Amino acid sequence: MSAAASLGNGAWTASADAPAGPASVAPASVVENLEQPNRRGMGTIRFIHTSDLQLGARPYYFPDEAYARYAQARIDAISRINGLAADHEAAFVVAAGDVFESNQVEPRTVSRACTAWSASPVPWILLPGNHDHMDAASVFTSATFTSQRPDCVQVLADSTPVSIPGVPGVEVVGAPWSSKQMLHDSVAWVVKDLAPMQGGVRVFLAHGPTDLTAPQASGKTEMIHVRAAEAALAERRFDYLALGDRHSLTRVGNSGAVWYSGSPVSTDFRDPDPNHALLVALASGEPLQVKPLSVGDWVFLEEARELQSDEDVLRLGDWLDSLDDAPRRIVRLRLRGELHISARARLDTVLARAAQRLAVLDLADQPGALVVLPGNLEQQELGLSGYARATWEELAEAARAGDAEAQDALSLAFRLAGQGG
Ligand SMILES: [Mn+2]
């Protein structure tokens, strides 16, 4: 089940199972401070948490046409989040790392992003992540970015807490990546120098794996230790930890105040719950609340099928046909099994049709997984004679011996003869 579904998509989620205490409940002093800046007079501060836009990333299996649309969709995610900020009266947006895929992204990508940000009704605070780390060659110090960056965009180049213009009572502090590798838990590293908040609220931005969500990566030096972060939350060294690195919406730990927003537009087959941003509300005297907002509509689907018959191929075709919004579906098929030539030829027709409809149809390369069984039946149906028949038999023999090229050639010959539709 997706995190959004488990949260009841669109519903506010209070940190109901959070332990009672200052980590999740704003103390009175904070409430007083918040009442002034709040435009609605309800003592609530709202903001949007996003991360991992990975602008400029191109998966190797995307053809040009699909990539152009996909790249645009990810720039458009900035505009969508701008719109969501306005719709939900969010005061600002934080992006917790990997806004750009790398420090070497094309200047055009940086320019497109700056144009999208320039239309934002609220400030955006960006954290350099592992892909767009802050060093001498950072995208954030590039001529394109520095000359085109709109005033509403602020980059956390170091861990000095910053205030947000026009949003009093809120402090943002980040743990930016300064190189491709972090040698320590960036949250613990920064938190030790952070005094507990006396008034207002503090939002912490960090990027990297946590010990709870990536235990398999326990040797990584950059691992963020969640229990220590929760202790800092309880001491009010910060009120919300906005994480990036996981591309899937994920609640982390027990506090209800530590989240990965996931990528606003899906980036890979591995991500179970992408395509969201998080609306976060720190409300007077109430538990912190988060609400997943829908942003992206590109979906990566991986499907494994065992094919043994014509019926199996037809069922696969029906499934491919049933996918809605095909121009924004990236499908990877893992096919295995044994098919006679006629079924294999039908499969090729099914796949050709799907490749036309879908953004991407990727056939995972698994040599030998799908075997073609040449039989005599097909040969008879084709009514071959003479040279053609001799060629067919030669190919069939090679195909029986496992020659994949011969299997492809037989399938193609069968289709061309009009038997595979
Ligand atoms: Mn990332």
Residues whose N, C-alpha, C, O or C-beta is under 5 A from the ligand:
A	BS01	MN	D52 D98 D245
